[in-house]
């Protein structure tokens, strides 16, 4: 976890993820709020799990001037002023075999995250049925066909595919596959915003100065630490209002998982694992559309279709569809989602009834 000016949400984030983890590496930058004070408090509360470091070198990454963008783009890969170097420093402090990048504005479903982490810890193999293997292979092929179709024709070929049965079978397969083979797994979250005193899910996009419905597009992967798992400099010119001219990070391991026509099938999809509260923290109203939480439950994928038309979600939209169709959710996961919402409401002084 890399942290700066996250005093508002870091309590909820740490309490939601720490029960699932063996250790939490927190590397903070000097902040203008009470972030460092809160980090130290949690390090005292969980001394056996939380390790804290300071990275006080200035980072030049987001919303750079044209001149600064050109300068930073030419920095050597080992420059301490790069965001990628900050990431690599944080990862270098890990003492365990598997790692996950955590952002301080993500409030995790503790039950689901712990279930995933426990599958990595398991040493007892379980049987994966032919049906589960076939379903996983089929869905992966269709996902990559969607990508090919998008490249060739600008549209997806299986927008509405994904029955509840297929979704539930794949969900079961994911946990068994992690348990047996420790595959890397991609995690996602759901954005939360506020309008008229009510928590809602935005359905805009960052390009239009809003937020999409979902957070996490192949940039939150649980992976085995190796010589391939490091971050590199990534200069971008983007219309995204949070980035604009930027020099951010790209994960080298993605090159290993990526093939010409899609992601390697060994990369699993574990669905939604957190609420993302950046829109709440940024006081960003969903001016270009939103779903109430009840609308989301009733209409699911169809209601958020607009926000998935963004190019950013080309690879993710199919898997989002799969997980929105899952019917047999663990009761403990359902209650944790609701409890997390109530905790978020308390922090942000939201009075609506969910």
Secondary structure, 3 states (H helix, E strand, C coil): CEECCCCCCHHHHHHHHHHHCCCEEEEECCCCCCHHHHHHHHHHHCCCCEEEEECCCCCCCCCCCHHHHHHHHCCCCCCCCCHHHHHHHHHHCCCCCEECCCCCCEEECHHHHHHHHHHHHCCCCCCCCHHHHHHHHHHHHHHHHHHHHHHHHCCCCCCCCCCHHHHHHHHHHHHHHHHHHCCCEEEEEEECEEECCEEEEECCCHHHCCCCCEECCCCCEEEECCCCCCEEEEEEECCCCCCCEEEEEEECHHHHHEECCEECCCCEEEEEEEEECHHHHCCCCCCCCEEEHHHHHHHHHHHHCHHHHCHHHCCCHHHHHHHHCCCCCCHHHHHHHHHHHHHHHHHCCCCCCC
